[in-house]
Amino acid sequence: MRKKIVKFSILPVFAGSMLFSFSTKEAAKLEAFSTANLDLDYTVSPEIVNEIKEPQIIVSPRLGKSYLGFKEAVGFKESRGDYKTINDYGYLGKYQFGKGTLELIGIYDTQEFLNSPELQEAAFYANASRNKWILKRDIDRFVGKVINGVEVTESGILAAAHLAGPGSVKKYLRSWGAQAFSDAFGTTIKTYMKRFSGYDTSFVKPERLPRVSLNS
């Protein structure tokens, strides 16, 4: 049986080991890297040949323990990053906000909120800022301590406040874990304290009455 000869193109290596996809072959100028004179004799079925397309390589940043890493980790836990989702209890968007919490930071139109990733990201920061202001004394007092086998960190406190509200976190800390909380799905303050510990949330500045709008 005659072999199907397929010519592949060799892409250059870019500085910093970063690869980018091109919108068109012309833009990539692949002709300059032709393998016409090379012996590349591969046996490939016609079906596979027809399916060969330009590579779509997604470059993901290394978020690590930054504030960006923190909020993306919380968003993934809450909704797998889905801005449009509404759960069975009416919590909204990527970070699963309740209507009451949104009103505290100046957001009253839930449909606008669901349709705006920018508004949701601003809401996450504003809510974290408000929670940090409410819990600043507890952050100073308890960070570095161990409660129920989990070391307390600022990011753990802020994540737990996102889950349970700052009042519940304050009670949990000041009772040294005796006054526990769990949401409708059974998720506890301890779980969030552990899961989101050690992120750098110094970017979040405490504010008593933050307000959010599309124009802010």
LUMTOR-806286 format. One line per field, with one value per residue: residue in three letters; chain; z, y, x of N, C-alpha, C in turn. Coordinates in steps of 0.02 Angstrom, whole numbers, always signed. Each point is the difference from the previous one (the first is absolute). Layout:
<pts>
rest = [ALA ...]
kette = [A ...]
n.Z = [Z ...]
n.Y = [Y ...]
n.X = [X ...]
ca.Z = [Z ...]
ca.Y = [Y ...]
ca.X = [X ...]
c.Z = [Z ...]
c.Y = [Y ...]
c.X = [X ...]
</pts>
This chain:
<pts>
rest = [MET ARG LYS LYS ILE VAL LYS PHE SER ILE LEU PRO VAL PHE ALA GLY SER MET LEU PHE SER PHE SER THR LYS GLU ALA ALA LYS LEU GLU ALA PHE SER THR ALA ASN LEU ASP LEU ASP TYR THR VAL SER PRO GLU ILE VAL ASN GLU ILE LYS GLU PRO GLN ILE ILE VAL SER PRO ARG LEU GLY LYS SER TYR LEU GLY PHE LYS GLU ALA VAL GLY PHE LYS GLU SER ARG GLY ASP TYR LYS THR ILE ASN ASP TYR GLY TYR LEU GLY LYS TYR GLN PHE GLY LYS GLY THR LEU GLU LEU ILE GLY ILE TYR ASP THR GLN GLU PHE LEU ASN SER PRO GLU LEU GLN GLU ALA ALA PHE TYR ALA ASN ALA SER ARG ASN LYS TRP ILE LEU LYS ARG ASP ILE ASP ARG PHE VAL GLY LYS VAL ILE ASN GLY VAL GLU VAL THR GLU SER GLY ILE LEU ALA ALA ALA HIS LEU ALA GLY PRO GLY SER VAL LYS LYS TYR LEU ARG SER TRP GLY ALA GLN ALA PHE SER ASP ALA PHE GLY THR THR ILE LYS THR TYR MET LYS ARG PHE SER GLY TYR ASP THR SER PHE VAL LYS PRO GLU ARG LEU PRO ARG VAL SER LEU ASN SER]
kette = [A A A A A A A A A A A A A A A A A A A A A A A A A A A A A A A A A A A A A A A A A A A A A A A A A A A A A A A A A A A A A A A A A A A A A A A A A A A A A A A A A A A A A A A A A A A A A A A A A A A A A A A A A A A A A A A A A A A A A A A A A A A A A A A A A A A A A A A A A A A A A A A A A A A A A A A A A A A A A A A A A A A A A A A A A A A A A A A A A A A A A A A A A A A A A A A A A A A A A A A A A A A A A A A A A A A A A A A A]
n.Z = [+0 -42 +25 +47 -43 +60 -20 +48 +31 +1 +61 -3 +40 +38 +11 +56 -50 -30 -9 -60 +0 -65 -18 -39 -51 -35 +54 +4 -66 -1 -57 +44 +25 -66 -1 -55 +25 +48 +24 -6 +7 +10 +31 -32 +32 -57 +43 +24 -63 -14 +56 -34 +54 -4 +36 +48 +14 +57 +10 +53 +31 +31 +26 +18 +49 -58 +2 -60 +24 +51 -36 -42 +54 +30 -56 -5 +64 -8 -60 +10 +28 +12 -40 -37 +42 +14 +65 +30 +32 -65 +15 -12 -62 -24 +41 -31 -22 +63 -11 +62 -13 -59 +34 +43 -61 +0 -2 -40 -56 +18 -45 +15 +63 -17 -33 +57 -33 -30 +1 -21 -42 -17 -5 -29 -35 -17 -11 -32 -30 -8 -20 -37 -15 -8 -32 -9 +53 -27 -57 +33 +30 -53 -46 -20 +28 +38 -40 +40 +16 -9 -31 +39 -60 -23 -48 +48 +38 -51 -15 +65 +1 -56 +31 +59 -25 +6 +14 -44 -40 +18 -2 -58 -19 +23 -27 -36 -45 +60 -23 -24 -65 -31 -65 -47 -24 +63 -38 +33 +52 +37 -40 +3 +66 -7 -39 +30 +36 +25 -24 -44 +50 +2 -61 +41 -11 +67 -11 +36 -49 -26 -58 -38 -59 -57 +29 +51]
n.Y = [-60 +47 +25 +28 +43 +20 +61 +2 +53 +28 +8 +64 +0 +24 +60 -24 -44 +56 -37 +26 -4 -15 +57 +10 -45 +46 +14 -66 +11 -53 +36 +46 -44 -2 -61 +37 +18 -9 -56 +21 -64 +28 -53 +38 -19 -2 -38 -25 -10 -17 -32 -2 +38 +65 -6 -12 +35 -20 +61 -40 +56 +3 -14 -60 +31 +30 +64 +5 -35 +42 +54 -20 -14 +57 +34 -37 +9 +64 +8 -20 +60 -22 +52 -46 -39 -33 -8 -57 +34 +12 -34 +57 -21 +22 +50 -14 +60 +14 +9 -23 -43 -13 +2 -36 -21 +12 -65 +25 +5 -56 +21 +64 -20 -42 +55 +16 -34 +59 +3 -62 +15 +56 -38 -46 +47 +32 -60 -19 +59 -7 -63 +25 +50 -40 -38 +64 +10 -39 +32 +58 -21 -26 +42 -61 +9 -53 -6 -49 +6 +60 +16 +52 +17 +57 -34 -43 +52 +32 -58 -11 +64 -15 -55 +22 +52 +63 +7 -48 +31 +58 -29 -25 +55 +40 -51 +15 +12 +20 +62 -58 -3 -17 +3 +15 +4 +24 +52 -9 +42 -53 -25 +59 -1 -65 -2 +58 -40 +50 +27 +37 +21 +19 -23 -38 +59 +0 -7 +50 +44 -52 +32 -35 +20 -4 +57 -45]
n.X = [+43 -17 +55 -36 +27 +18 -4 +43 -22 +59 -26 +17 +53 -47 +26 +28 +11 -22 -54 -12 -66 -7 -27 +52 +3 -33 -35 -2 -11 -39 -10 +20 -43 -2 -28 -4 +59 -45 +28 -63 +11 -61 -24 -45 -55 -36 -35 +57 +22 -62 +17 +58 +4 -2 +55 -45 +53 -26 +22 +4 -15 +57 -60 +21 +31 -5 -19 +28 +51 -4 -13 +48 +37 -19 +10 +55 +14 -18 +28 +63 -4 -62 +7 -29 +34 -56 +17 -13 +45 +9 +56 +31 +13 +57 -15 -58 -16 -19 -65 -6 +49 -30 -56 +37 +16 -66 -11 -47 +33 -32 -43 +8 -5 -48 -19 +30 +48 +5 -66 +2 +50 -31 -54 +39 +32 -56 -26 +55 -3 -65 +7 +49 -41 -52 +44 +17 -39 -46 +11 +5 -54 -32 +23 +15 -60 -9 -53 -21 +64 -27 +57 -12 -23 +24 +31 +17 +14 +30 +28 +12 +20 +30 +19 +20 +33 +20 -65 -14 +42 -25 -61 +16 +30 -46 -32 +53 -48 -22 -8 -19 +14 -56 +13 -44 +62 +1 +15 +56 +1 +7 -46 -31 +5 -11 -54 -14 +38 +34 -56 +30 -37 +64 -14 -36 -25 +2 -64 -23 -7 +29 +2 -40 +24 -33 -16 +6]
ca.Z = [+0 -5 +60 -7 +20 +30 +14 +60 +5 +63 +27 +38 +72 +20 +62 +61 -5 -9 -66 -14 -60 -50 -26 -68 -19 -31 +53 +31 -49 +7 -59 +13 +38 -37 +7 -67 -15 +54 -8 +53 -31 +53 -23 +35 -37 -29 +47 +46 -38 -8 +64 +24 -2 +35 +73 +42 +63 +51 +48 +64 +46 +63 +48 +64 +61 -6 +7 -59 +13 +53 -23 -49 +36 +31 -54 -25 +52 +6 -60 -55 -40 -44 +17 -13 +38 +59 +30 +22 +55 -25 +1 -69 -33 +10 +71 +36 +47 +17 -16 +57 +0 -56 +18 +47 -36 -49 -61 +9 -62 -4 -70 -21 +34 -34 -68 +0 +36 +32 +60 +48 +27 +45 +59 +42 +36 +47 +56 +38 +33 +56 +50 +32 +48 +57 +35 +5 +67 +5 -41 +39 +60 -10 -52 +28 +50 -27 +25 -28 -41 -61 +13 -23 -43 -22 -58 +25 +33 -51 -36 +45 +4 -63 +7 +58 +25 +50 +68 +18 +6 +64 +54 -5 +24 +70 +40 -15 -40 +31 -35 -70 -50 -65 -46 -19 -30 +51 -1 +64 +5 +4 -68 -39 +33 -22 -73 -28 +43 -26 -58 +15 -10 +20 -52 +22 +52 +38 -10 +39 -42 -73 -47 -66 -57 -63 -14 +51]
ca.Y = [+60 +62 +41 +70 +44 +62 +49 +39 +61 +8 +67 +24 +5 +70 +15 -8 -62 +15 -17 +36 -23 +52 +0 -27 -27 +55 +41 -37 -4 -66 -19 +9 -57 -59 -61 -31 -38 -47 -65 -12 -50 -25 -33 +30 -12 +60 +33 +40 +55 +51 +32 +39 +72 +39 -11 +53 -8 +49 +14 +18 +30 -35 +45 -11 +21 +71 +17 -27 -71 -8 +10 -51 -63 +5 -2 -69 -40 +20 -11 -18 +60 +15 +65 +0 -51 +14 -66 -16 +45 +68 +35 +23 +15 -35 -3 -21 +52 +7 +66 +45 +21 +46 +64 +33 +33 +46 -33 -16 -31 -65 -19 +36 -33 -63 +13 +40 -27 +55 +17 -55 +4 +58 -18 -44 +42 +43 -40 -18 +62 +10 -52 +12 +55 -26 -51 +18 -16 -73 -17 +16 -42 -72 -25 -37 -47 -62 -14 -64 -31 +40 +65 +56 +49 +52 -22 -48 +39 +34 -51 -24 +54 -3 -57 +0 +68 +18 -12 -70 -11 +32 -46 -60 +15 +21 -59 -48 -54 -34 +21 -17 +19 -35 +25 -49 -58 -31 +28 +33 +52 -35 -23 +57 +23 -44 -3 +63 +29 +17 +45 +70 +43 +69 +44 +21 +52 +2 +58 -9 +2 +0 +0 -24 +12 -9 +61 +11]
ca.X = [-43 +39 -3 -22 +54 -24 +53 -12 +40 +36 -9 +58 -6 -1 +35 -40 -38 -71 -26 -61 -35 -9 -68 +2 +65 +38 +28 +54 +53 +28 +38 +72 +25 -21 +41 -3 +61 +13 -31 -48 -43 -45 -61 -56 -62 -29 -46 +41 +28 -52 -15 +57 -13 +51 -5 -26 +36 -20 +53 -29 +49 +13 -32 +31 -35 -16 -71 -34 -7 -50 -70 -16 -12 -67 -49 -5 -35 -70 -42 +44 +14 -56 -31 -72 -36 -41 -9 -68 -18 -3 +65 +11 +62 +63 +18 -60 -23 -70 -26 +11 +70 +9 -29 +45 +55 -29 -23 -70 -25 +33 +9 +60 +56 +14 +23 +61 +57 +36 -37 +9 +68 +1 -39 +40 +49 -34 -22 +60 +21 -46 +13 +65 -10 -38 +39 +71 +27 +7 +58 +60 +4 -1 +44 +57 -25 -28 -67 -25 +51 +14 +31 -40 +33 -46 -40 -49 -54 -40 -38 -52 -50 -38 -46 -46 -12 +50 -24 +11 +72 +20 -20 +42 +67 +0 -16 +53 -27 -57 -61 +13 -50 +3 -51 -51 +32 +41 +68 +12 +51 +64 +17 +25 +62 +54 +6 +23 +51 +66 +2 +18 -58 +17 -28 -67 +3 -62 -43 -62 -59 +16 -55 +20 -43 +35 +38 +51]
c.Z = [+0 +62 -16 +26 +25 +14 +61 -1 +68 +23 +38 +74 +19 +66 +59 -2 -6 -72 -10 -62 -47 -28 -71 -15 -31 +53 +31 -46 +3 -61 +11 +36 -33 +12 -66 -12 +54 -12 +60 -28 +54 -32 +42 -40 -28 +48 +48 -35 -7 +65 +27 -10 +34 +75 +35 +69 +48 +50 +65 +45 +62 +56 +69 +58 +0 +14 -59 +8 +52 -27 -53 +33 +33 -54 -28 +50 +1 -61 -59 -49 -46 +22 -4 +47 +58 +32 +27 +56 -21 +2 -72 -21 +21 +73 +45 +55 +13 -15 +56 +2 -56 +17 +48 -35 -60 -65 +10 -61 -10 -72 -30 +30 -36 -69 -3 +41 +37 +66 +54 +31 +49 +64 +47 +41 +54 +62 +44 +39 +62 +56 +37 +50 +63 +43 +14 +69 +8 -43 +38 +58 -16 -55 +31 +54 -35 +34 -35 -49 -63 +20 -31 -42 -20 -58 +20 +33 -52 -41 +42 +7 -64 +4 +51 +23 +56 +72 +22 +9 +65 +59 +1 +31 +75 +47 -9 -33 +29 -34 -75 -45 -59 -43 -19 -30 +50 +2 +63 -6 +2 -70 -41 +30 -25 -75 -28 +44 -39 -63 +24 -16 +24 -50 +21 +58 +37 -11 +32 -43 -74 -42 -69 -51 -63 -16 +49 -23]
c.Y = [+62 +42 +70 +45 +65 +45 +41 +62 +5 +72 +21 +1 +73 +8 -8 -62 +11 -17 +34 -30 +58 -4 -27 -26 +54 +42 -34 -5 -69 -22 +3 -60 -65 -58 -38 -45 -51 -64 -14 -46 -32 -33 +26 -12 +65 +37 +45 +60 +57 +38 +42 +74 +36 -11 +61 -8 +56 +8 +23 +30 -43 +46 -7 +22 +75 +13 -28 -75 -14 +5 -52 -68 +0 -6 -70 -44 +15 -22 -29 +58 +21 +65 -1 -44 +29 -67 -8 +46 +74 +39 +8 +4 -41 -11 -16 +50 -6 +72 +50 +26 +50 +70 +38 +37 +40 -30 -24 -35 -66 -23 +34 -33 -64 +10 +36 -33 +55 +19 -54 +1 +59 -15 -45 +41 +42 -39 -22 +59 +14 -51 +10 +57 -26 -46 +20 -14 -75 -25 +11 -49 -74 -27 -31 -49 -63 -14 -62 -31 +37 +66 +55 +47 +53 -22 -52 +34 +32 -49 -26 +53 +2 -56 +14 +69 +16 -13 -72 -16 +30 -46 -63 +13 +14 -56 -55 -63 -35 +17 -9 +23 -47 +26 -56 -64 -35 +25 +43 +55 -33 -22 +57 +28 -41 +5 +63 +35 +20 +41 +71 +45 +71 +51 +28 +50 +3 +65 -13 -6 +2 -2 -18 +21 -11 +59 +12 -27]
c.X = [+44 -9 -25 +55 -29 +59 -20 +45 +33 -8 +62 -14 +5 +36 -46 -44 -74 -20 -66 -33 -10 -71 -3 +70 +43 +34 +60 +61 +35 +40 +75 +29 -23 +48 +5 +60 +17 -38 -45 -54 -43 -60 -58 -62 -27 -45 +38 +29 -50 -15 +57 -13 +58 -7 -28 +29 -20 +56 -31 +53 +8 -24 +30 -43 -14 -73 -40 -10 -53 -71 -20 -12 -68 -54 -9 -36 -74 -41 +38 +10 -55 -35 -76 -41 -41 -13 -72 -24 +0 +64 +25 +73 +60 +16 -60 -20 -74 -23 +13 +71 +13 -28 +44 +57 -27 -24 -72 -31 +35 +10 +61 +62 +19 +30 +67 +55 +39 -33 +10 +70 +7 -37 +40 +51 -34 -24 +58 +26 -43 +13 +66 -4 -35 +44 +72 +30 +10 +58 +64 +9 +12 +46 +63 -20 -27 -66 -27 +49 +20 +32 -42 +43 -51 -43 -51 -58 -45 -42 -57 -55 -42 -52 -55 -20 +49 -22 +12 +74 +25 -18 +43 +69 +0 -22 +52 -29 -59 -65 +12 -58 +7 -57 -49 +29 +47 +72 +10 +53 +69 +23 +30 +64 +59 +13 +32 +52 +62 +4 +19 -60 +13 -26 -68 +7 -67 -39 -68 -62 +18 -63 +25 -51 +41 +45 +57 +68]
</pts>
